[in-house]
Amino acid sequence: MSTKFSSGKSISPAKISKSDPPTRYRLPHDNLFFATLISINESASLGSGFRVKYKGFNFLVTAKHVLFTKNAVRYGDDMVLTCYGPERNETAPWIYLVDLREAKVFSSVAYDIAAVLLGSNVAIEGHDHKTPLKELKANDVRPTHLVPEPYVSVASAGSGHIVSLDAEAIGKLDNVSLANDVYLSGFPTSLGIRSNDYYDFRKPLIRKGIVAGIYPEKSTFVIDCPSYPGNSGGPVVEHCSDDYFRVTGVVSKFIPYETRWHSNRGDVTNVDIANSGYTVCTSMDAVVKMLEDAVAQLNSESDCR
């Protein structure tokens, strides 16, 4: 079964009239649905990820620690992906099963990122796939069909379409600027108590913040959005200085802060570690490098057949 994918939109300032609301309110709605819920071996590991259309392939990008332990051991063999689309009346998600024993998995040695090849993209005729994304009209899309790899199967067909990140909507570290607005999208599965309906746990939650710091030597940046277990691997969309929205990072981890107290009575020291509200994100520069290496490997394997 093939799945219809579309590309996330990027709004140009030239397309906004004087009667439109300020551009800071105009994050394209479908950008909020890049995130995918990842579950490995019946929740042995839970996290977020997002799909990227890159040079004809469709990859799931996530944080490496969502797939592997600190000792580089995979959490399990069976991965379930739950994907909702941007339609407001969508009632059923697309659910994919991925056999990680057979899957083509790529990861970075230096950074907390990994990718799983889901399949290849086939452009749907009747749409403009050649005009640069910036020059397309606001309502134009670049829909494709996903031709899945043999180890990817559809467990449940959704009621809408899925949004994948177009390579042209990737923002590099050069696009990241201090105090720019950012939007964190993902599945903080550790929040709340499942017996209470605080929110729909199956759908992504959005947080908004700003870029708080940039660390070029580590190819990372910091945002002032708190993240929680389950957010790891989710995309960060930035409202860049040129007024375009781009995915500029992948959620890696929250920054902890430490509180110590000491009791002279009994000479006891207690240390509390808490979430500071800041999150470290791996830049898309590192992701692009990983995907370039993956594409080169896949093309080399294809040439050898």
C-alpha positions in Angstrom: 0.0 0.0 0.0 1.4 3.4 -0.9 1.0 6.4 1.3 0.5 10.0 0.1 3.1 12.4 1.4 3.2 16.1 1.0 6.0 18.7 1.7 5.9 21.2 4.5 5.2 24.7 3.4 7.5 27.7 3.8 5.9 31.1 3.8 7.5 33.9 1.8 7.2 37.5 3.1 6.3 38.5 -0.5 3.2 36.3 -0.2 1.8 38.1 2.8 -0.5 41.1 2.2 -1.0 44.1 4.4 -4.4 42.7 5.5 -2.8 39.4 6.7 -2.0 38.9 10.4 1.7 39.4 11.4 4.0 36.7 10.0 4.9 35.5 13.5 1.4 33.9 13.6 1.7 32.3 10.3 3.5 29.0 11.0 2.1 26.7 8.3 -0.3 24.3 10.0 1.2 21.2 8.4 4.6 22.0 9.9 3.2 21.0 13.3 2.6 17.5 12.1 6.1 16.5 11.0 6.5 14.6 14.2 6.0 10.8 14.4 5.5 8.7 17.6 8.1 5.9 17.8 7.6 2.8 20.0 10.1 0.0 20.1 9.2 -3.5 21.4 5.9 -2.4 23.0 7.2 0.7 24.6 10.7 -0.6 25.7 11.7 2.8 24.2 9.4 5.7 23.3 10.4 8.8 21.4 9.7 11.1 18.5 11.0 11.4 15.0 10.1 13.0 11.7 10.1 11.9 8.0 12.5 13.6 5.6 12.3 13.4 1.8 15.9 13.5 0.7 17.2 12.8 -2.9 14.4 10.4 -3.8 14.4 8.5 -0.5 12.2 8.8 2.6 13.9 8.6 5.9 12.8 8.6 9.5 15.1 10.8 11.5 15.3 10.6 15.3 17.7 10.8 18.2 20.1 7.9 18.3 19.3 7.2 21.9 15.7 6.5 21.0 16.9 3.4 19.0 20.0 2.4 20.9 21.2 2.1 24.5 24.3 3.8 25.7 26.1 0.6 24.9 24.9 0.8 21.3 22.5 -2.1 21.8 19.2 -1.8 19.9 16.2 -1.6 22.2 14.3 -4.2 20.2 13.4 -5.6 16.8 9.9 -4.3 16.3 9.3 -0.6 15.7 5.8 1.0 15.5 5.4 4.4 13.9 2.2 6.4 14.5 1.7 9.3 12.1 -1.1 11.9 12.1 -1.7 14.3 9.2 -2.7 18.0 9.3 -6.3 17.6 8.4 -8.4 19.0 11.3 -11.1 16.3 10.9 -8.6 13.4 10.7 -9.7 10.6 13.0 -7.3 7.8 12.3 -3.5 7.8 12.1 -1.3 5.9 9.7 0.5 3.1 11.7 3.6 1.5 10.2 5.4 -1.6 11.4 9.2 -1.7 10.8 11.3 -4.8 11.3 14.5 -3.4 12.7 16.3 -6.7 12.1 16.1 -6.1 8.4 15.9 -2.3 8.3 18.6 -0.1 6.9 19.6 2.0 9.9 22.1 4.8 9.8 23.6 6.7 12.7 26.2 9.3 13.5 29.3 8.5 15.5 29.7 12.0 16.8 26.0 13.2 17.2 22.8 11.9 18.9 21.0 11.3 15.6 20.0 8.3 13.6 17.9 7.5 10.5 15.9 4.6 9.2 15.2 4.2 5.5 11.4 3.9 5.1 11.3 3.7 1.3 11.5 5.9 -1.9 9.4 8.8 -3.0 7.5 8.8 -6.3 6.2 12.2 -7.4 2.5 12.4 -8.1 1.8 13.8 -11.5 -0.1 17.0 -11.9 1.9 19.0 -9.4 4.9 21.3 -9.7 7.9 19.4 -8.4 10.5 21.6 -10.1 9.9 25.1 -8.9 11.9 25.9 -5.8 9.9 25.6 -2.6 10.2 29.3 -1.8 8.6 30.3 -5.1 5.5 28.0 -4.8 2.2 29.6 -3.9 1.2 29.2 -0.3 -1.3 26.4 -1.0 0.8 24.4 -3.4 2.2 21.1 -2.3 4.6 18.5 -3.7 2.7 15.2 -3.0 4.5 11.9 -3.4 3.8 8.3 -2.9 5.9 6.3 -0.5 7.1 3.0 -2.0 8.1 1.2 1.2 11.0 -1.0 1.8 10.2 -4.7 2.3 10.6 -4.5 6.0 8.1 -1.6 6.3 4.4 -2.6 6.4 1.1 -0.7 7.0 -0.6 -1.9 10.1 -3.5 0.6 9.8 -4.3 3.0 7.0 -5.0 6.6 8.1 -7.9 8.8 7.1 -5.6 11.6 5.8 -2.1 12.1 4.3 1.2 12.4 6.0 3.6 15.3 5.9 7.3 14.8 5.3 9.9 17.5 5.5 11.2 18.5 2.1 15.0 18.8 1.9 14.6 22.4 0.7 12.9 23.3 4.0 15.9 22.2 6.1 17.7 25.0 7.9 21.4 24.8 8.6 23.2 26.2 11.6 23.8 29.4 9.7 20.0 30.0 9.7 19.8 29.7 13.5 19.8 33.0 15.2 19.6 34.0 18.9 16.1 34.9 20.0 14.4 33.6 16.9 11.0 31.9 17.6 11.1 28.1 17.6 8.4 25.4 17.8 9.1 22.0 19.3 6.8 19.2 18.2 6.8 15.7 19.7 5.3 13.1 22.0 6.3 13.7 25.7 4.9 10.4 26.7 6.2 10.8 30.3 3.8 13.7 31.0 0.5 13.2 32.9 -1.1 10.1 34.3 -2.4 7.7 31.6 -5.5 6.9 33.7 -6.6 10.6 33.3 -7.4 12.2 30.0 -5.2 15.3 30.3 -4.7 15.3 26.5 -4.7 12.9 23.6 -1.5 11.0 24.1 -1.5 9.7 20.5 -1.0 13.2 19.0 2.0 15.5 19.2 2.1 18.4 21.6 3.6 21.7 20.6 5.8 24.1 22.6 7.0 27.5 21.6 10.2 29.3 22.7 13.2 31.0 21.3 16.8 30.1 20.4 18.7 30.6 23.7 22.2 29.7 22.7 24.3 28.4 19.8 27.3 26.0 20.1 28.9 25.8 16.6 31.8 23.7 17.8 29.3 20.9 18.9 26.9 21.6 16.0 24.1 22.1 18.5 22.0 24.9 19.8 19.8 25.5 22.9 16.2 26.5 23.0 14.2 27.6 26.1 11.5 25.0 25.6 11.5 22.3 28.3 11.5 18.8 26.9 10.7 15.5 28.5 11.2 11.8 27.9 9.4 11.1 24.7 10.3 14.4 23.1 13.7 13.1 22.0 14.1 12.9 18.2 11.4 15.4 17.5 11.8 18.3 15.0 12.4 21.9 15.9 10.9 24.4 13.5 12.5 27.9 13.5 11.0 31.1 12.2 14.2 32.2 10.6 15.4 35.8 10.2 14.5 35.9 6.5 10.8 35.2 7.5 10.9 31.5 6.3 10.1 28.6 8.5 12.6 25.8 8.5 13.4 22.7 10.5 16.7 23.5 12.0 17.2 20.9 14.7 16.5 17.6 16.4 15.7 17.4 20.1 18.4 15.6 21.9 18.1 16.2 25.7 17.1 18.6 28.4 19.7 20.5 30.4 19.5 19.5 34.0 20.2 21.7 37.0 21.4 20.5 40.4 20.2 21.5 43.8 22.2 20.4 46.9 21.4 20.6 50.5 23.4 19.4 53.5 22.3 18.4 56.9 24.9 18.8 59.7 22.9 16.3 61.7 24.1 13.0 60.5 26.3 14.7 57.9 23.9 13.9 55.1 24.0 15.5 51.6 21.1 15.3 49.2 21.3 16.1 45.5 18.2 16.8 43.4 18.4 16.9 39.6 15.6 18.7 37.8 14.7 19.9 34.4 16.1 23.5 33.8 13.6 24.2 31.0 16.4 24.4 28.4 16.8 21.8 25.6 19.8 20.8 23.5 19.1 20.3 19.8 21.4 18.7 17.2 21.7 20.9 14.2 20.4 19.8 10.8 24.0 20.2 9.4 24.8 16.9 11.2 21.6 15.3 9.9 22.3 16.3 6.3 25.8 14.9 6.6 24.4 11.6 7.9 21.8 11.5 5.1 24.4 12.2 2.5 26.5 9.3 3.7 23.4 7.1 3.8 22.4 8.0 0.2 26.0 7.4 -1.0 25.9 3.9 0.6 22.5 3.1 -0.8 23.5 4.2 -4.3 26.7 2.2 -4.0 24.8 -0.9 -3.0 22.4 -0.4 -5.9 25.3 -0.1 -8.4 26.7 -3.4 -7.1 23.5 -5.3 -7.9 
